[in-house]
Amino acid sequence: MCGRLPEDRGHGFNVEDIWEKGAEEFKLGITTIKEMVDIMRGNFQIVSKINKGTTLYISVPC
């Protein structure tokens, strides 16, 4: 697997809100990223803590 680790030290957010409320409310491309990773049969995980930042764990077959 190949992987990339995007990370920020921004505001963070509640990850569950994205999946429950959907991308329309958040206006984030996170659901699109997940769909693309799924198409490539990869793994996608979000770790976010409010006031700490967000890290996206993405790995796809090489």
VEXNUFI-431655 format. One line per 8 residues: number of its first residue (from 1); their letters; for each residue x, y, z of N, C-alpha, C, CB. Coordinates in steps of 0.02 Angstrom, whole numbers. Glycine has a CB too. Example, Ala and Ser with C-alpha at 12.3 -4.5 7.8 and 13.67 -1.06 7.14 Angstrom:
<atoms>
1) AS) 660:-284:390:615:-225:390:660:-165:390:565:-224:452  642:-112:354:684:-53:357:645:2:394:704:-30:286
</atoms>
This chain:
<atoms>
1) MCGRLPED) 41:-59:0:0:0:0:44:62:0:-47:0:60  21:112:-36:53:178:-34:8:222:8:63:207:-107  37:270:41:-5:313:84:19:385:85:-5:286:154  -26:427:105:-13:499:113:-47:521:176:-38:540:50  -17:567:212:-43:587:277:-54:662:279:4:565:333  -111:687:251:-126:758:257:-143:775:330:-183:779:210  -118:831:353:-129:849:423:-133:925:429:-72:821:468  -172:949:476:-173:1020:491:-178:1030:566:-230:1055:455
9) RGHGFNVE) -165:1090:586:-170:1108:658:-225:1159:668:-102:1135:684  -279:1152:628:-333:1200:629:-383:1189:684:-368:1199:564  -446:1203:669:-499:1200:719:-522:1131:736:-558:1240:695  -518:1084:689:-544:1018:700:-620:1017:696:-521:991:767  -650:959:698:-722:951:693:-742:883:719:-746:961:621  -806:873:729:-833:809:750:-841:765:688:-901:817:788  -802:712:682:-802:669:623:-870:638:611:-749:614:630  -904:618:664:-970:587:656:-1020:633:622:-997:566:724
17) DIWEKGAE) -1013:699:632:-1058:746:600:-1055:742:524:-1043:817:623  -996:730:498:-989:726:424:-1030:669:396:-915:717:404  -1025:611:427:-1061:553:400:-1136:558:414:-1033:488:430  -1155:589:471:-1226:594:488:-1261:650:449:-1234:606:562  -1229:708:444:-1261:765:413:-1244:772:339:-1242:828:449  -1190:741:318:-1172:742:247:-1131:802:227:-1234:740:206  -1103:797:168:-1057:847:143:-1091:913:128:-1023:822:80  -1155:913:113:-1190:975:96:-1185:1026:152:-1263:961:80
25) EFKLGITT) -1197:1004:213:-1195:1051:269:-1124:1075:283:-1224:1018:332  -1075:1030:277:-1006:1047:293:-969:1079:235:-970:987:316  -995:1067:174:-963:1093:114:-890:1074:111:-971:1169:111  -876:1011:129:-808:984:127:-803:931:73:-788:955:196  -745:922:47:-734:871:-3:-717:804:27:-679:892:-50  -728:797:92:-708:735:126:-747:675:100:-718:742:201  -811:683:88:-849:626:62:-825:608:-8:-925:641:61  -805:657:-48:-778:643:-115:-712:606:-109:-769:708:-155
33) IKEMVDIM) -669:628:-63:-606:593:-52:-618:521:-34:-564:628:2  -665:509:12:-681:441:33:-705:399:-25:-733:441:89  -748:427:-67:-774:391:-125:-717:372:-172:-826:433:-162  -670:418:-184:-614:403:-228:-569:349:-199:-573:467:-241  -557:352:-135:-516:301:-102:-551:233:-106:-501:320:-29  -617:232:-95:-655:170:-100:-650:140:-170:-729:182:-82  -655:183:-222:-649:159:-291:-582:126:-303:-659:218:-341  -530:153:-272:-462:125:-280:-449:67:-231:-411:180:-269
41) RGNFQIVS) -501:47:-195:-496:-8:-146:-445:6:-92:-479:-73:-181  -446:69:-69:-400:89:-16:-434:97:51:-367:154:-35  -398:124:97:-423:136:165:-421:211:179:-382:97:218  -473:235:214:-479:306:229:-503:314:301:-528:341:179  -468:354:339:-487:366:408:-475:439:425:-449:319:457  -519:469:463:-511:538:486:-504:537:562:-572:582:464  -453:573:586:-445:584:657:-445:659:667:-379:550:686  -494:685:704:-501:756:714:-520:770:786:-553:786:666
49) KINKGTTL) -488:820:814:-504:841:882:-517:916:880:-446:824:932  -573:935:908:-592:1006:908:-538:1047:942:-660:1016:943  -519:1102:910:-466:1147:933:-396:1117:931:-481:1170:1003  -389:1058:900:-323:1026:895:-302:1015:823:-324:959:931  -350:1002:777:-333:991:708:-359:924:682:-258:993:698  -340:909:620:-367:851:586:-312:816:547:-424:871:538  -313:749:548:-268:708:508:-309:659:467:-216:671:553  -295:655:402:-327:607:358:-276:551:345:-351:639:291
57) YISVPC) -296:489:359:-255:431:345:-282:400:281:-254:380:405  -242:400:228:-263:374:163:-210:325:140:-275:431:111  -232:265:120:-185:218:89:-223:183:32:-158:165:141  -187:174:-23:-214:140:-82:-163:91:-108:-234:191:-137  -186:38:-140:-138:-10:-169:-93:23:-220:-176:-69:-201  -29:6:-219:19:35:-268:16:-3:-334:91:33:-240
</atoms>
